[in-house]
């Protein structure tokens, strides 16, 4: 656990907080497993001594005086703060601490595990790390090695009690994963915890506080010690196992079961150096490794690139991003380098792009886009950008127009990034009214390709006849995976054989209530989840002439004696919808009884007898209700299910103002009704998709060429992207067509796996089959530009594993010919070529093959 002042990248607001103490970078502290420290303690005296130190022992106890039991820690993850106290034990208590002899893995008299950690200084930690590395024959750690270290922001306070430190760790000050780990490490409610301080820093805290108190200068309650803590060797408490003998000598070593990795050690291993994770910086490490292995960029930044830095470019960053990237690249390619902590680069990045500050997870492609643009502006050879006005084509050949656009671009943008990474595409707009054609040629740094769906999605809905002519029936339809709501309705109409006079009302049901009606034809089906429950009610098309009633069933709980039905009734079953003319209360009851016909156990009306539309005679039949039907109680409710007024009286007129729009009615069933109607048929609707036990949806696969075709196909602009037509002098929803015109030497392809909408964020796990050795784009290029072929070879992949809100980034890199390596933060290891194609591929890096 490293202890230092809050870093400049801390996103929490500390401007109004008061600090009693501060700790310089020369007095950093590390929290490590006690067993790991004891093994190396004899060699770790920074002053050269070998005498073992006892240290100061603290018991960690809950901040609250009451013990809540082992389940309390499970709730800490969902709370904003984690708080506990460190109470110093007296010297005579140290003799009773049996963890000195067995490494802290003993049990107390109650059988509760007594976990033990050590608090050491930076020098002591580094020497212990070296000792473990040397003793196990692994790669020697560098002076600045921070492998398997992650930060925690916390506040210490000196409590009024003697020799007690209060500790508070806030979720808002820490990354989600770091806070989750902290909850496990300091789970004092479930297991006893001891921390032994060998650094002497905590004793200084208490001593300073006591000195203040002796001078009649009491400490203010809000004077906290703001600390940044670094935890080592405690990444996963569930994997505390020793390293196997056969693992010794590999590129990564396991200490207490946790991977410690550096560079891949073998002859010719230049460039096989990992980047340490500074706290959710895997997204940055992934993009940096891909760029750090990009041909020509490596040669450029390993050379004298600083002579091209443009300090006068207002769009640049005074060369600081370029210099930080160049220095990092040189470190990664240095002989014998171990895993590099990219702190300087991270600091510069946070300064010029605050969206990447702190320790939250970000998008590797967004970082890549910013970095390429920033490097270009920092290295732009154009000192004074001329004003260039685009000219209309005026019927000239596209080749001439494209060259003019490109030369205008180079007149303002000239750098190694433009030389290597930028291409050009043709954009054609056509007005749908006057057929005016506009052609422009724009540069691109990368291609963002959509992932078109090649499969259909099956969706199951419950179809209910509102006229009581049949029982609810599950219907499965097949629709485009990313289709619209109208696709669902059209297929459902065909499956239900709807007549011209019929329509469908689709609603989502949750907890026996309708929570929303679906009706917008252009709504995306991706908004409908597999565990949603949809009901399609069959209605007459002239439904607007009548009142539309939504019935929710409730039954009286037998254990209740209250006369207040809102408290004594419980909702059950599938809500029903009925339409009809409403005048009095019994009209609502009759509509309800009619819709319940298919569920009646006795004298059930068969479906075959009701093929024809309902006649007036049959209307009369529904009015001959049974005695049990007369016992139902009806209440008007609002959209939230709250009862409005008293029970509906059968013979009284209904206020017309209550019958506007959809009318919600609560129906309380009697015990006799529960006996006469089959409640199983009224059970909740089926889920949209219910997979079999342990089964998964079939894996969707698509080729990279299909993604290119989808990117280049002609399509209309969206309503929010209307084009101003110079012919019509109005904004028009023009059609747009893209064509590749000029391809760069390095082609970066971004696969658009993440989709966003008003209600949903989603990641597509589609498997993209991309070429490794021969990506041939000859058929996709509209202009040959003097080349007979346009072929590329893959050399790097940025991968994203996991879900939308988190996950992990890695990189696959081609190195030394045809050998591939997996760059997973600080860990670098070989990987077979047949394993690099996965559903995690996010950004692809290709280099052009010579003809």
CORMODA-V552298 format. One record per residue. OMEGA is omega in radians with two decimals (NA if undefined). Layout:
# CORMODA-V552298
OMEGA ; OMEGA
This chain:
# CORMODA-V552298
3.13 ; 3.13 ; -3.13 ; 3.10 ; 3.11 ; -3.07 ; -3.14 ; -3.13 ; 3.13 ; -3.09 ; -3.13 ; -3.11 ; -3.13 ; -3.06 ; -3.08 ; -3.12 ; -3.13 ; -3.11 ; 3.06 ; -3.10 ; 2.98 ; -3.10 ; -3.11 ; -3.14 ; -3.14 ; -3.11 ; 3.14 ; 3.13 ; -3.14 ; 3.00 ; -3.05 ; 3.04 ; -3.09 ; -3.12 ; -3.14 ; -3.14 ; -3.08 ; -3.14 ; -3.05 ; -2.96 ; -3.06 ; -3.09 ; -2.91 ; 3.04 ; -3.09 ; 3.13 ; 3.07 ; -3.13 ; -3.12 ; 3.14 ; -3.13 ; 3.14 ; 3.12 ; -3.10 ; 3.12 ; -3.04 ; 3.09 ; 2.94 ; 3.07 ; -3.11 ; 3.13 ; 3.10 ; 3.09 ; -3.11 ; -3.11 ; 3.14 ; -2.98 ; 3.13 ; -3.01 ; -3.10 ; -3.06 ; -3.07 ; 3.11 ; 3.13 ; -3.08 ; -3.11 ; -3.09 ; 3.10 ; -3.09 ; -3.08 ; 2.98 ; -3.04 ; 3.06 ; -3.13 ; 3.01 ; -3.08 ; -3.11 ; 3.09 ; 3.11 ; -3.08 ; -3.10 ; 3.08 ; -3.11 ; -3.11 ; -3.14 ; -3.10 ; -3.05 ; -3.14 ; 3.04 ; -3.01 ; -3.05 ; 3.04 ; 3.03 ; -3.11 ; -3.10 ; 3.10 ; 3.09 ; -3.03 ; 3.13 ; 3.12 ; 3.13 ; -3.10 ; 3.11 ; -3.14 ; -3.01 ; 3.08 ; 3.10 ; 3.08 ; -3.03 ; 3.11 ; -3.12 ; 3.14 ; 3.13 ; 3.13 ; -3.10 ; 3.13 ; 3.08 ; 3.12 ; 3.10 ; -3.13 ; 3.11 ; -3.13 ; -3.09 ; -3.07 ; -3.12 ; 3.04 ; -3.12 ; -3.14 ; -3.11 ; -3.11 ; 3.07 ; -3.10 ; -3.09 ; -3.09 ; 3.13 ; -3.06 ; 3.11 ; 3.12 ; 3.04 ; -3.00 ; 2.95 ; 3.05 ; 3.13 ; 3.10 ; 3.04 ; 3.05 ; 3.10 ; -3.09 ; -3.13 ; 3.11 ; -3.12 ; 3.03 ; 3.13 ; 3.07 ; 3.02 ; -3.11 ; 3.10 ; 3.10 ; -3.05 ; 3.12 ; -3.09 ; -3.13 ; -3.01 ; 3.03 ; -3.08 ; -3.10 ; 3.13 ; 3.12 ; 3.10 ; 3.11 ; 3.13 ; 3.12 ; 3.12 ; -3.09 ; -3.06 ; -3.14 ; -3.04 ; 3.12 ; -3.09 ; -3.13 ; 3.10 ; -3.04 ; 3.10 ; 3.06 ; 3.12 ; -3.08 ; 3.09 ; -3.07 ; -3.11 ; -3.07 ; -3.12 ; 3.08 ; 3.09 ; 3.10 ; -3.10 ; -3.14 ; 3.11 ; 3.14 ; 3.13 ; 3.12 ; 3.13 ; -3.12 ; -3.14 ; 3.12 ; -3.14 ; 3.11 ; -3.04 ; -3.14 ; 3.10 ; -3.07 ; -3.04 ; 3.13 ; -3.09 ; 3.03 ; 3.14 ; -3.01 ; 2.91 ; -3.08 ; 3.07 ; -3.10 ; -3.12 ; 3.01 ; -3.12 ; -3.08 ; -3.09 ; -3.06 ; -3.09 ; -3.08 ; -3.07 ; -3.13 ; 3.13 ; -3.14 ; 3.09 ; -3.10 ; -3.10 ; 3.12 ; -3.11 ; 3.11 ; 3.09 ; -3.08 ; 3.08 ; 3.11 ; 3.13 ; 3.09 ; -3.09 ; 3.10 ; -3.08 ; -3.03 ; 3.00 ; -2.99 ; 3.07 ; 3.10 ; 3.10 ; -2.94 ; 3.00 ; 3.13 ; 3.14 ; -3.06 ; 3.08 ; 3.13 ; 3.12 ; -3.09 ; -3.12 ; 3.06 ; -3.12 ; 3.08 ; -3.10 ; -3.06 ; -3.12 ; 3.11 ; 3.12 ; 3.11 ; 3.12 ; -3.13 ; -3.12 ; 3.14 ; -3.13 ; -3.14 ; 3.11 ; 3.11 ; -3.12 ; 3.09 ; 3.09 ; 3.14 ; -3.12 ; 3.04 ; 3.11 ; 3.13 ; -3.10 ; -3.06 ; 3.02 ; 3.09 ; -3.09 ; -3.09 ; -3.05 ; -3.14 ; 3.13 ; -3.13 ; -3.13 ; -3.11 ; -3.05 ; -3.08 ; -3.14 ; 3.11 ; -3.14 ; -3.11 ; 3.10 ; 3.11 ; -3.04 ; 3.10 ; 3.14 ; -3.13 ; 3.13 ; 3.11 ; 3.12 ; 3.12 ; 3.13 ; 3.14 ; 3.13 ; 3.11 ; -3.13 ; -3.10 ; 3.11 ; 3.12 ; 3.07 ; -3.09 ; 3.00 ; -3.07 ; -3.00 ; 3.00 ; -3.05 ; -3.05 ; -3.11 ; 3.12 ; 3.13 ; 3.13 ; 3.11 ; 3.13 ; -3.13 ; -3.12 ; -3.07 ; 3.10 ; -3.06 ; 3.14 ; 3.13 ; 3.14 ; -3.14 ; -3.05 ; 3.05 ; 3.09 ; 3.13 ; -3.08 ; -3.11 ; 3.14 ; 3.09 ; 3.06 ; -3.14 ; 3.13 ; 3.11 ; -3.07 ; 3.12 ; 3.12 ; 3.12 ; 3.09 ; 3.13 ; -3.10 ; 3.11 ; -3.06 ; -3.12 ; -3.12 ; 3.13 ; -3.11 ; -3.14 ; -3.06 ; 3.12 ; 3.05 ; -3.11 ; 3.13 ; 3.14 ; 3.14 ; 3.09 ; -3.10 ; 3.12 ; 3.08 ; 3.13 ; 3.10 ; 3.13 ; 3.14 ; -3.13 ; 3.14 ; -3.13 ; 3.12 ; 3.12 ; 3.09 ; -3.09 ; 3.11 ; 3.06 ; 3.11 ; -3.12 ; 3.12 ; -3.14 ; -3.04 ; -3.11 ; -3.12 ; 3.08 ; 3.14 ; 3.09 ; -3.12 ; -2.94 ; -2.89 ; -3.03 ; 3.07 ; -3.07 ; 3.04 ; 3.12 ; 3.11 ; -3.11 ; 3.10 ; -3.14 ; 3.12 ; -3.12 ; -3.08 ; -3.08 ; 3.11 ; 3.06 ; -3.12 ; 3.08 ; -3.12 ; 3.05 ; 3.13 ; -3.02 ; 3.09 ; 3.03 ; 3.10 ; 3.14 ; 3.09 ; 3.07 ; -3.02 ; 3.04 ; 3.09 ; -3.11 ; -3.14 ; 3.10 ; -3.09 ; 3.09 ; 3.13 ; 3.07 ; -3.14 ; -3.14 ; 3.11 ; 3.06 ; -3.12 ; -3.08 ; 3.04 ; -3.08 ; -3.13 ; 3.12 ; -3.06 ; -3.13 ; -3.14 ; 3.05 ; -3.03 ; 3.08 ; -3.13 ; -3.14 ; 3.13 ; 3.10 ; -3.06 ; 3.05 ; -3.07 ; 3.14 ; -3.13 ; -3.12 ; -3.12 ; 3.13 ; 3.07 ; 3.12 ; -3.10 ; -3.13 ; 3.14 ; 3.13 ; 3.10 ; -3.14 ; -3.12 ; -3.11 ; -3.12 ; -3.13 ; 3.07 ; -3.13 ; -3.11 ; -3.06 ; 3.08 ; -3.11 ; 3.01 ; -3.05 ; -3.11 ; 3.03 ; -3.09 ; 3.10 ; -3.13 ; 3.05 ; 3.08 ; 3.00 ; -3.10 ; 3.06 ; 3.03 ; 3.14 ; -3.10 ; -3.11 ; -3.04 ; -3.06 ; 3.10 ; -3.11 ; 3.09 ; 3.11 ; 3.09 ; 3.14 ; -3.09 ; -3.11 ; -3.10 ; 3.02 ; 3.12 ; -3.11 ; 3.10 ; 3.08 ; -3.13 ; 3.13 ; -3.10 ; 2.98 ; -3.08 ; 3.13 ; -3.06 ; -3.09 ; 3.12 ; -3.03 ; 3.05 ; 3.12 ; -3.03 ; 3.03 ; -3.09 ; 3.03 ; -3.07 ; 3.01 ; 3.10 ; -3.11 ; 3.09 ; -3.04 ; -3.10 ; -3.08 ; 3.07 ; -3.12 ; 3.07 ; 3.14 ; -3.03 ; 3.11 ; -3.13 ; -3.01 ; -3.13 ; -3.12 ; -3.12 ; 3.08 ; 2.97 ; -3.09 ; 3.07 ; 3.14 ; 3.11 ; 3.11 ; 3.14 ; 3.11 ; 3.14 ; -3.08 ; 3.06 ; -3.12 ; -3.10 ; -3.09 ; 3.06 ; 3.09 ; 3.12 ; -3.12 ; 3.08 ; -3.12 ; -3.13 ; 3.12 ; -3.13 ; 3.13 ; -3.09 ; -3.07 ; -3.05 ; -3.08 ; -3.09 ; -3.13 ; 3.08 ; 3.14 ; 3.12 ; -3.10 ; -3.10 ; -3.11 ; -3.13 ; -3.05 ; 3.13 ; -3.12 ; 3.12 ; -3.09 ; -3.14 ; -3.14 ; 3.11 ; 3.13 ; 3.05 ; -3.14 ; -3.13 ; -3.09 ; -3.13 ; 3.10 ; -3.06 ; 3.14 ; 3.14 ; -3.14 ; 3.13 ; -3.13 ; -3.09 ; -3.14 ; 3.12 ; -3.06 ; 3.12 ; 3.00 ; 3.14 ; 3.04 ; -3.08 ; 3.14 ; 3.12 ; 3.13 ; -3.11 ; 3.10 ; 3.09 ; -3.06 ; -3.11 ; 3.10 ; 3.11 ; -2.97 ; -3.02 ; -3.12 ; 3.10 ; 3.09 ; 3.11 ; -3.07 ; 3.13 ; 3.12 ; -3.03 ; 3.11 ; -3.12 ; 3.08 ; -3.11 ; 3.14 ; -3.09 ; 3.06 ; -3.10 ; 3.09 ; -3.09 ; 3.01 ; 3.12 ; 3.13 ; 3.11 ; 3.12 ; 3.12 ; -3.02 ; -3.10 ; -3.11 ; -3.09 ; 3.11 ; 3.12 ; 3.12 ; -3.08 ; -3.08 ; 3.14 ; -3.11 ; 3.07 ; 3.13 ; 3.11 ; -3.12 ; -3.11 ; 3.05 ; -3.08 ; 3.12 ; -3.14 ; 3.12 ; 3.05 ; 3.08 ; -3.12 ; 3.14 ; -3.11 ; 3.13 ; -3.14 ; 3.11 ; 3.12 ; 3.08 ; 3.08 ; 3.09 ; 3.11 ; 3.12 ; 3.13 ; -3.03 ; -3.07 ; 3.11 ; 3.13 ; -3.13 ; 3.04 ; 3.11 ; 3.13 ; 3.14 ; -3.11 ; -3.11 ; -3.12 ; 3.10 ; -3.10 ; 3.12 ; 3.10 ; -3.13 ; -3.05 ; 3.13 ; 3.06 ; -3.10 ; 3.06 ; -3.03 ; 3.00 ; -3.08 ; 3.13 ; 3.09 ; 3.04 ; 3.03 ; -3.09 ; -3.11 ; -3.09 ; -3.12 ; 3.09 ; 3.06 ; -3.10 ; 3.11 ; -3.11 ; 3.13 ; 3.09 ; -3.02 ; -3.12 ; -3.06 ; 3.12 ; -3.08 ; 3.03 ; -3.13 ; -2.99 ; -2.91 ; 2.94 ; -2.98 ; 3.03 ; 3.12 ; -3.13 ; -3.10 ; 3.06 ; 3.14 ; 3.12 ; -3.08 ; 3.10 ; 3.11 ; -3.03 ; -3.01 ; 2.98 ; -3.08 ; -3.12 ; -3.06 ; -3.09 ; -3.11 ; -3.08 ; -3.09 ; -3.11 ; -3.05 ; 3.14 ; 3.08 ; -3.14 ; -3.14 ; 3.12 ; 3.07 ; -3.05 ; -3.07 ; 3.07 ; 3.14 ; 3.09 ; 3.13 ; 3.10 ; 2.95 ; -3.06 ; 3.00 ; 3.10 ; 3.07 ; -2.99 ; -3.08 ; -3.00 ; -3.11 ; 3.12 ; -3.03 ; 3.13 ; 2.99 ; 3.08 ; 2.96 ; -3.06 ; 2.98 ; -3.07 ; 3.13 ; 3.11 ; -3.06 ; 3.14 ; -3.13 ; -3.14 ; 3.11 ; 3.10 ; -3.12 ; -3.02 ; -3.07 ; -3.07 ; 3.11 ; -3.11 ; 3.11 ; 3.07 ; 3.13 ; -3.11 ; -3.11 ; 3.13 ; -3.05 ; 3.07 ; -3.13 ; 3.06 ; -3.14 ; -3.11 ; -3.03 ; 3.09 ; -3.11 ; 3.13 ; -3.13 ; 2.99 ; -3.06 ; 3.06 ; 3.12 ; -3.13 ; NA
